[in-house]
Amino acid sequence: MTSVDVLSSGGTAQSTPDQAELVDRTIAKGFALLMFPKELEARFLREGASKRFLLMVIAGLASIVLFAGVIIADFLLMRSVVPLALFIRGVVYGPAIIVGLLVVRRLNKPELNEWLVAAAGVWATLLQSVIILQGTGPWAVARVVELNIIVVYTCALARFWPAVALAALVAMMHTFIVMTMPDGTGILASTTTLLMVTSIAFVLYGNYKLEHDERMAFLLDAREQALHAELTAAHERLTHMATTDALTNLANRRYFEGFLSECWQRAQAQRRVLSVMVLDVDYFKLYNDLYGHQAGDRCLVGVAQALTSSIRRPGDLVARWGGEEFVIVMMDTDAEAAAAAGERIREAVAQLDLVHEGSRCAPRVTVSGGCATARPDAHSQWAQLVQMADDALYRAKAGGRNRIVVTSDGAMPNMKAEAV
């Protein structure tokens, strides 16, 4: 004879504090050298990587057009270098930049990308220097000012330290050109050098200020995110404490009532079947008296785990009703399925094999349960279903305990009940 009796009835989802502290320390200490601690630096580069890559693509393609466009100056000022310039500007520079962009995308290393920007500027400087050095005449050295365009254009995009390295290399190349090429005027070397120094100074100062402001904005945003995460975590902890039973880590009675109310409304609106099961550990007071309250707590934790393992669907709820009582909500579960769930629960608790010498129904810890299954109508209330389950539990106890009684009704009776 099974211990699940089905009766028909006429009614019935890093640590944040460390991040926040690191950000605060960095803001307080400052970053005059435009470098964050390793963890923050990696995050800064990673979070801006997609935006930086898009900017690199746009600037790289634009540089191909601009570099090629300087052929006009080659034609007007030094026609003898036009064939070489056409080859360098049309065949050498552009394809190398496109290949570089493809490599950057494939490597996906933000810290390396910034130095590749400077490398592109060095590449343009070397090619332009080759063209300039091929020039002849007293005014040929004047074309060294075209290196200023390269350094300003590249430094406007690059990070500060790669920009400094680029500026140093361009300055060296400028010095080599003005010392190598003849200056028939006697003033071009000095004036172009002054222009180069002034251009580098202004562009590096602007680059430093822009990156410093960008990094400060990142830190302030990171601090705001960290504070928001802390508040969210604190709210989740409070919500967990307010809706979770501290001993068994199941949902508590407060959460159960809210959950059942929502399920009830869905069942009413969609004419779905809903089952509620109330369970009680048999002779638990005697268990506590015999083995002590600590053993009683361990018993309740074990029973809670057995219930959770027996209820398999993620949409169902297992909660602690209070004391040694538990309650289960099962959506779309008819009487037959509820009876099967009840038998799984009874067997799972029995398999805990917790000795209970004070029990009058078995030599080990067992549970009794009452389950009510119904399809709510527009006039019924969820407290009625709980009362039906509680009545079924009373019948299970009266029938000898260690059993689950399931009460089934296709529709709720139209009777008044207040929500508990």
Secondary structure, 3 states (H helix, E strand, C coil): CCCEEEEECCCCCCCHHHHHHHHHHHHHHCCCCCCCCHHHHHHHHHHCHHHHHHHHHHHHHHHHHHHHHCHHHHHHHCHHHHHHHHHHHHHHHHHHHHHHHHHHHHHCCHHHHHHHHHHHHHHHHHHHHHHHHCCCCCCHHHHHHHHHHHHHHHHHHCCHHHHHHHHHHHHHHHHHHHHHCCCCCCCHHHHHHHHHHHHHHHHHHHHHHHHHHHHHHHHHHHHHHHHHHHHHHHHHHHHHHHHECCCCCCECHHHHHHHHHHHHHHHHHHCCCEEEEEEEECCHHHHHHHHCHHHHHHHHHHHHHHHHHHCCCCCCEEEEEECCEEEEEEECCCHHHHHHHHHHHHHHHHCCCCECCCCCCCCECCEEEEEEEECCCCCCCHHHHHHHHHHHHHHHHHCCCCCEEEEECCCCCCCCCCCC
